[in-house]
Amino acid sequence: MSTTETRKIAGFPTHVLRLGRGVRRALFIHCTLGHVATWSPVQAALLDKLAMTSFDRPSHGKSGDWSGEGGAWGLHDLTTRIAAALIDKRADIVGHSYGATVALRLAMERPGMVRSLTLIEPPLFALARGTPAHEAHMAAMAGFGTALEAGDREAAARIFQSAMNPEAPWEGLPERARARLAGRIERIAEERGVTLDDAPGLTLPGRIEALGLPVLLIEGSAAPPIVRAVHEALAARLPQAQRVMIAGAGHMSPLTHPEGVAGEIAAFLKV
C-alpha cells in the first residue's frame, strides 16, 4: 500500500510518497536528476520492514521548481527543511549522492530526529582535496562549466557522465537517457557550490566528529576514485562508521544493484 500527495512543505510545493508496513520509520532522499521512483527498486525489498517516506526534491519530479534564491546554500537549506518537516518521529535517513549531503546535514542540525544514517556516495568532494583522486575528478570535469555557459548541454552532460559514471559510457546510453540528462544538466551546475565548495559547511572541523549515531557508507566497486577518497575521509572522522561495497556497482547503485543496496540497509538497521 502506498499514498502520494503534493502539498506545500516548508513553504514549497513538494511531492511525497509513503509506502511500507514496517514499524520503524525511514526517510529516503534521492540523487540529483532522480525522483521518488528512483528508490522504487530498493524500497520494493523493504516493504515489510520499514515505513518509508520519500519526496521529490525541488526542481525534480512532481515538486515545484526552485527559484534560485540563495544560490547553492539556499537550495541545500530548502531541501533540508523539507526533509526535516517530513520526519514526524525519529527516523533512519537514507540518502544517495546529493541526497546524502542533505541526510548528513539533518543529523548535524537535528540530531534528536535522526536514529541512523545510510549515506550512498555523498559528493562532498572538499573532503578529498589534495588527493590524486580529487585532481583526477577536477580534470575529468574540466570544460563542464564552459560547455554549459556556451549552451552546449550535450557536451556538459557527456563530461559529467564520464566523470561520475565511467562504467556507463555516454555512447552506450539509450538516446532517451542522453536527452533526459542533457535536458536537465543545469541541476548539476546549481549544486556545485555544495559538491565542490561545501556551501553548508558540513566538512568544517568538529561537525562530522560530533555525530553520535551509527552511519553506514555504501559505495560501488566501479564508482570513480573520488568516491572512495570521500568515504575514507568520512570514515576517519565519524565515530560510528561502517563501510560496505556493492560489487560491480557504479555511482547509481540504487538503480543498478537495488537488491544489494536494500540488503545492506536491512542488515545495518537489523530489520
Kinemage of the C-alpha trace (Angstrom):
@kinemage 1
@onewidth
@group {chain A} dominant
@subgroup {mainchain}
@vectorlist {calphas} color= white
{ca met a 1} P 0.000 0.000 0.000
{ca ser a 2} L 1.278 3.472 -0.860
{ca thr a 3} L -0.006 7.039 -0.717
{ca thr a 4} L 1.099 10.114 -2.630
{ca glu a 5} L 0.345 13.791 -2.272
{ca thr a 6} L 1.669 17.146 -3.405
{ca arg a 7} L 1.436 19.973 -0.878
{ca lys a 8} L 3.452 22.858 0.470
{ca ile a 9} L 6.141 21.699 2.868
{ca ala a 10} L 8.461 24.319 4.330
{ca gly a 11} L 6.528 26.666 2.058
{ca phe a 12} L 7.480 24.754 -1.101
{ca pro a 13} L 5.254 22.595 -3.386
{ca thr a 14} L 6.544 19.095 -2.665
{ca his a 15} L 5.502 15.694 -3.973
{ca val a 16} L 5.647 12.998 -1.267
{ca leu a 17} L 5.370 9.206 -1.425
{ca arg a 18} L 4.737 6.970 1.589
{ca leu a 19} L 4.829 3.200 1.499
{ca gly a 20} L 5.778 0.162 3.545
{ca arg a 21} L 4.304 -1.675 6.516
{ca gly a 22} L 7.170 -1.679 8.982
{ca val a 23} L 7.086 -0.060 12.397
{ca arg a 24} L 10.483 1.571 12.011
{ca arg a 25} L 10.395 4.829 10.015
{ca ala a 26} L 12.843 5.748 7.265
{ca leu a 27} L 13.209 8.828 5.069
{ca phe a 28} L 14.818 8.393 1.635
{ca ile a 29} L 16.427 11.374 -0.174
{ca his a 30} L 17.195 10.839 -3.854
{ca cys a 31} L 20.123 11.840 -6.050
{ca thr a 32} L 20.279 14.757 -8.452
{ca leu a 33} L 18.256 14.155 -11.641
{ca gly a 34} L 16.310 11.466 -9.764
{ca his a 35} L 12.840 11.444 -8.186
{ca val a 36} L 10.829 9.342 -5.744
{ca ala a 37} L 10.665 6.417 -8.176
{ca thr a 38} L 14.472 6.227 -8.214
{ca trp a 39} L 14.130 4.473 -4.863
{ca ser a 40} L 11.409 2.058 -6.002
{ca pro a 41} L 13.711 -0.929 -6.718
{ca val a 42} L 15.358 -0.595 -3.289
{ca gln a 43} L 12.122 0.041 -1.405
{ca ala a 44} L 10.418 -2.955 -3.023
{ca ala a 45} L 12.658 -5.219 -0.954
{ca leu a 46} L 11.931 -3.311 2.265
{ca leu a 47} L 8.123 -3.018 2.166
{ca asp a 48} L 7.589 -5.409 5.064
{ca lys a 49} L 10.478 -3.997 7.084
{ca leu a 50} L 10.139 -0.192 7.085
{ca ala a 51} L 7.563 2.589 6.938
{ca met a 52} L 9.204 4.658 4.199
{ca thr a 53} L 8.802 8.266 3.092
{ca ser a 54} L 10.448 9.803 0.046
{ca phe a 55} L 9.958 13.107 -1.732
{ca asp a 56} L 10.806 14.817 -4.990
{ca arg a 57} L 13.468 17.392 -4.262
{ca pro a 58} L 12.973 20.962 -5.539
{ca ser a 59} L 13.154 21.094 -9.377
{ca his a 60} L 12.758 17.310 -9.527
{ca gly a 61} L 9.854 15.010 -10.322
{ca lys a 62} L 6.466 16.462 -9.476
{ca ser a 63} L 7.713 19.052 -6.992
{ca gly a 64} L 7.915 22.755 -7.798
{ca asp a 65} L 10.836 24.453 -9.490
{ca trp a 66} L 13.380 26.167 -7.274
{ca ser a 67} L 13.560 29.952 -7.779
{ca gly a 68} L 17.337 30.157 -7.451
{ca glu a 69} L 17.066 32.173 -4.239
{ca gly a 70} L 20.136 31.901 -2.048
{ca gly a 71} L 22.271 30.047 -4.571
{ca ala a 72} L 23.711 26.643 -3.738
{ca trp a 73} L 23.360 27.228 0.002
{ca gly a 74} L 19.727 28.305 -0.383
{ca leu a 75} L 18.823 25.183 -2.336
{ca his a 76} L 20.511 22.913 0.201
{ca asp a 77} L 18.827 24.720 3.082
{ca leu a 78} L 15.389 24.480 1.459
{ca thr a 79} L 15.842 20.769 0.755
{ca thr a 80} L 16.962 20.151 4.338
{ca arg a 81} L 13.954 21.998 5.749
{ca ile a 82} L 11.587 19.961 3.572
{ca ala a 83} L 13.235 16.726 4.682
{ca ala a 84} L 13.054 17.718 8.349
{ca ala a 85} L 9.353 18.543 8.059
{ca leu a 86} L 8.690 15.017 6.796
{ca ile a 87} L 10.083 13.364 9.933
{ca asp a 88} L 7.206 13.047 12.397
{ca lys a 89} L 9.170 10.825 14.789
{ca arg a 90} L 12.779 9.676 14.961
{ca ala a 91} L 13.741 8.131 11.652
{ca asp a 92} L 16.527 6.353 9.855
{ca ile a 93} L 17.709 8.551 6.973
{ca val a 94} L 18.913 7.113 3.665
{ca gly a 95} L 20.489 9.490 1.167
{ca his a 96} L 22.044 8.951 -2.249
{ca ser a 97} L 24.602 11.328 -3.782
{ca tyr a 98} L 23.456 14.947 -3.188
{ca gly a 99} L 20.622 13.481 -1.119
{ca ala a 100} L 23.256 12.039 1.206
{ca thr a 101} L 24.641 15.520 1.882
{ca val a 102} L 21.148 16.572 2.975
{ca ala a 103} L 20.902 13.490 5.198
{ca leu a 104} L 24.236 14.361 6.805
{ca arg a 105} L 23.087 17.912 7.497
{ca leu a 106} L 19.865 16.648 9.068
{ca ala a 107} L 21.861 14.572 11.538
{ca met a 108} L 24.117 17.512 12.361
{ca glu a 109} L 21.402 20.117 12.852
{ca arg a 110} L 18.511 17.981 14.128
{ca pro a 111} L 20.169 15.083 15.964
{ca gly a 112} L 17.078 14.278 18.020
{ca met a 113} L 15.176 13.433 14.841
{ca val a 114} L 17.704 11.045 13.303
{ca arg a 115} L 18.313 7.488 14.532
{ca ser a 116} L 20.870 6.462 11.921
{ca leu a 117} L 22.351 7.492 8.571
{ca thr a 118} L 22.872 5.473 5.418
{ca leu a 119} L 24.984 7.535 3.012
{ca ile a 120} L 25.413 6.319 -0.554
{ca glu a 121} L 28.348 8.161 -2.122
{ca pro a 122} L 27.838 11.758 -0.914
{ca pro a 123} L 29.674 14.110 -3.329
{ca leu a 124} L 31.422 16.146 -0.657
{ca phe a 125} L 34.492 16.497 -2.814
{ca ala a 126} L 36.034 19.092 -0.499
{ca leu a 127} L 36.890 16.177 1.793
{ca ala a 128} L 39.239 14.781 -0.874
{ca arg a 129} L 41.176 17.972 -1.660
{ca gly a 130} L 44.879 17.363 -2.034
{ca thr a 131} L 44.479 13.749 -3.129
{ca pro a 132} L 45.178 12.302 -6.588
{ca ala a 133} L 41.504 11.311 -6.766
{ca his a 134} L 40.429 14.943 -6.378
{ca glu a 135} L 42.876 16.076 -9.053
{ca ala a 136} L 41.608 13.351 -11.396
{ca his a 137} L 37.994 14.338 -10.799
{ca met a 138} L 38.669 18.011 -11.473
{ca ala a 139} L 40.477 17.066 -14.664
{ca ala a 140} L 37.583 14.852 -15.743
{ca met a 141} L 35.115 17.698 -15.162
{ca ala a 142} L 37.242 20.286 -16.961
{ca gly a 143} L 35.173 22.038 -19.586
{ca phe a 144} L 31.836 21.325 -17.904
{ca gly a 145} L 31.116 24.922 -16.934
{ca thr a 146} L 32.376 26.307 -20.229
{ca ala a 147} L 30.182 23.923 -22.216
{ca leu a 148} L 27.115 24.817 -20.173
{ca glu a 149} L 27.751 28.556 -20.491
{ca ala a 150} L 28.081 28.123 -24.246
{ca gly a 151} L 24.715 26.363 -24.367
{ca asp a 152} L 26.212 23.014 -25.339
{ca arg a 153} L 24.144 20.955 -22.925
{ca glu a 154} L 25.049 17.649 -24.546
{ca ala a 155} L 28.773 18.294 -24.148
{ca ala a 156} L 28.261 19.219 -20.488
{ca ala a 157} L 26.206 16.083 -19.911
{ca arg a 158} L 28.814 13.931 -21.632
{ca ile a 159} L 31.559 15.348 -19.408
{ca phe a 160} L 29.524 14.765 -16.246
{ca gln a 161} L 28.598 11.213 -17.238
{ca ser a 162} L 32.217 10.332 -17.940
{ca ala a 163} L 33.392 11.789 -14.626
{ca met a 164} L 30.752 10.283 -12.318
{ca asn a 165} L 29.608 7.152 -14.157
{ca pro a 166} L 32.625 5.883 -16.106
{ca glu a 167} L 31.224 2.351 -16.079
{ca ala a 168} L 28.283 3.583 -18.202
{ca pro a 169} L 29.800 5.493 -21.148
{ca trp a 170} L 27.738 8.214 -22.817
{ca glu a 171} L 27.794 6.409 -26.153
{ca gly a 172} L 26.220 3.344 -24.604
{ca leu a 173} L 23.284 5.157 -23.023
{ca pro a 174} L 19.873 4.937 -24.712
{ca glu a 175} L 19.002 8.047 -26.700
{ca arg a 176} L 16.168 8.855 -24.299
{ca ala a 177} L 18.533 8.735 -21.311
{ca arg a 178} L 21.044 11.005 -23.058
{ca ala a 179} L 18.310 13.517 -23.911
{ca arg a 180} L 16.992 13.484 -20.351
{ca leu a 181} L 20.437 14.056 -18.845
{ca ala a 182} L 21.302 16.843 -21.287
{ca gly a 183} L 17.894 18.467 -20.794
{ca arg a 184} L 18.391 18.833 -17.046
{ca ile a 185} L 22.147 19.149 -16.720
{ca glu a 186} L 21.853 22.624 -15.175
{ca arg a 187} L 20.775 20.893 -11.949
{ca ile a 188} L 24.369 19.661 -11.601
{ca ala a 189} L 25.713 23.183 -12.045
{ca glu a 190} L 23.313 24.597 -9.455
{ca glu a 191} L 24.703 22.238 -6.833
{ca arg a 192} L 28.434 22.661 -7.424
{ca gly a 193} L 28.651 25.161 -4.584
{ca val a 194} L 27.826 22.206 -2.323
{ca thr a 195} L 29.660 19.400 -4.075
{ca leu a 196} L 32.876 21.331 -4.739
{ca asp a 197} L 32.927 24.058 -2.106
{ca asp a 198} L 30.729 22.705 0.732
{ca ala a 199} L 28.454 25.745 0.964
{ca pro a 200} L 26.634 24.334 4.053
{ca gly a 201} L 29.935 23.863 5.915
{ca leu a 202} L 29.361 20.170 6.548
{ca thr a 203} L 33.080 19.370 6.493
{ca leu a 204} L 34.171 22.112 8.912
{ca pro a 205} L 36.320 20.900 11.826
{ca gly a 206} L 34.336 19.177 14.544
{ca arg a 207} L 30.995 18.820 12.719
{ca ile a 208} L 31.440 15.285 11.421
{ca glu a 209} L 33.260 14.188 14.587
{ca ala a 210} L 30.284 15.273 16.723
{ca leu a 211} L 27.858 12.833 15.098
{ca gly a 212} L 26.997 10.298 17.790
{ca leu a 213} L 24.913 7.879 15.735
{ca pro a 214} L 25.527 4.833 13.552
{ca val a 215} L 26.467 5.640 9.950
{ca leu a 216} L 26.603 3.227 7.020
{ca leu a 217} L 28.680 4.249 3.987
{ca ile a 218} L 27.715 2.384 0.797
{ca glu a 219} L 29.855 2.611 -2.316
{ca gly a 220} L 30.011 0.800 -5.627
{ca ser a 221} L 33.179 -1.066 -6.564
{ca ala a 222} L 33.093 0.599 -10.011
{ca ala a 223} L 32.482 4.126 -8.702
{ca pro a 224} L 35.085 6.780 -9.591
{ca pro a 225} L 38.104 7.091 -7.250
{ca ile a 226} L 36.811 10.381 -5.810
{ca val a 227} L 34.015 8.406 -4.122
{ca arg a 228} L 36.472 6.195 -2.281
{ca ala a 229} L 38.549 9.188 -1.220
{ca val a 230} L 35.458 10.917 0.226
{ca his a 231} L 34.377 7.766 2.069
{ca glu a 232} L 37.852 7.274 3.511
{ca ala a 233} L 37.809 10.844 4.836
{ca leu a 234} L 34.320 10.429 6.276
{ca ala a 235} L 35.124 7.100 7.912
{ca ala a 236} L 38.219 8.594 9.551
{ca arg a 237} L 36.136 11.347 11.158
{ca leu a 238} L 32.884 9.551 12.004
{ca pro a 239} L 32.807 7.951 15.467
{ca gln a 240} L 30.479 5.094 14.392
{ca ala a 241} L 31.063 4.420 10.699
{ca gln a 242} L 30.664 1.172 8.782
{ca arg a 243} L 31.729 0.830 5.138
{ca val a 244} L 30.365 -1.668 2.640
{ca met a 245} L 30.923 -2.111 -1.076
{ca ile a 246} L 28.412 -3.221 -3.714
{ca ala a 247} L 30.310 -5.429 -6.164
{ca gly a 248} L 30.063 -4.294 -9.766
{ca ala a 249} L 28.069 -1.147 -8.976
{ca gly a 250} L 28.885 2.379 -10.021
{ca his a 251} L 27.529 5.637 -8.623
{ca met a 252} L 23.915 4.697 -9.414
{ca ser a 253} L 23.779 1.536 -7.297
{ca pro a 254} L 20.171 2.098 -6.068
{ca leu a 255} L 19.053 1.663 -9.690
{ca thr a 256} L 21.569 -0.865 -10.977
{ca his a 257} L 22.032 -3.035 -7.865
{ca pro a 258} L 18.914 -2.432 -5.724
{ca glu a 259} L 18.893 -5.849 -4.070
{ca gly a 260} L 22.424 -5.359 -2.813
{ca val a 261} L 21.682 -1.868 -1.530
{ca ala a 262} L 18.450 -2.977 0.156
{ca gly a 263} L 20.204 -5.929 1.737
{ca glu a 264} L 22.912 -3.734 3.223
{ca ile a 265} L 20.329 -1.289 4.590
{ca ala a 266} L 18.307 -4.108 6.153
{ca ala a 267} L 21.405 -5.661 7.733
{ca phe a 268} L 22.561 -2.293 9.080
{ca leu a 269} L 19.168 -1.488 10.582
{ca lys a 270} L 18.669 -5.098 11.740
{ca val a 271} L 15.192 -5.310 10.216
